[in-house]
Amino acid sequence: MKQKNRIAQFIKEKRREAKLTQKEFALRSGLGLRFVRELEQGKETLRMDKVNQALSMFGMEAVPGRIPPEEDDEQ
């Protein structure tokens, strides 16, 4: 079984903590509402520049990193 997209989960949790709707988050981040929805749903094919634009709202960015061993077998 595939693990939920960690970036999608992070964005959704942080957006909710900030008490923002998807629409409000989209407006504040300069992203489209459709993109925010797809991001939070874990769509696998998204533009990384836009993903980083969303992450930057919380002082984060996606960078290359090793996949933890427990995730290696699930791909």
C-alpha positions in Angstrom: 0.0 0.0 0.0 1.3 3.4 -1.0 2.1 5.9 1.8 0.2 9.2 1.5 2.2 12.0 -0.1 4.0 13.7 2.8 4.1 17.1 1.1 0.3 16.9 0.5 -0.2 16.0 4.1 2.1 18.8 5.4 0.5 21.5 3.3 -3.0 20.4 4.3 -2.1 20.3 8.0 -0.3 23.7 8.0 -3.1 25.3 6.0 -5.7 24.1 8.5 -3.5 25.2 11.5 -3.4 28.7 9.9 -7.2 28.5 9.7 -7.1 29.1 5.9 -9.6 27.6 3.4 -8.1 26.2 0.2 -9.3 29.3 -1.6 -7.7 31.7 0.9 -4.5 29.7 0.8 -4.5 29.9 -3.0 -5.0 33.6 -3.0 -2.3 34.3 -0.4 0.2 32.0 -2.1 -0.5 33.2 -5.6 -1.5 29.7 -6.7 -4.6 28.6 -8.4 -7.4 26.9 -6.4 -7.2 23.8 -8.7 -3.5 23.5 -8.0 -4.0 23.7 -4.2 -6.7 21.0 -4.4 -4.6 18.7 -6.5 -1.6 19.3 -4.3 -3.5 18.4 -1.1 -5.0 15.3 -2.8 -1.5 14.0 -3.5 -1.4 14.3 -7.3 1.9 12.8 -8.4 2.6 15.1 -11.4 2.8 18.7 -10.2 5.3 21.4 -11.1 8.0 21.6 -8.5 8.2 25.4 -8.7 4.6 25.6 -7.7 5.0 23.0 -5.0 7.8 25.1 -3.6 5.7 28.2 -3.9 3.1 26.6 -1.6 5.8 25.3 0.8 7.4 28.7 1.1 4.2 29.9 2.8 5.4 27.9 5.8 9.1 28.6 5.4 9.9 25.3 3.7 11.0 24.0 0.3 11.3 20.6 -1.3 14.9 19.5 -1.8 16.5 16.2 -2.8 16.8 13.7 0.0 17.1 10.1 0.7 13.9 8.0 0.9 13.7 6.3 4.3 14.2 2.5 4.1 10.5 1.7 5.0 9.4 3.6 1.9 11.8 2.0 -0.5 9.8 -1.2 -0.8 6.5 0.6 -1.5 7.5 2.2 -4.8 
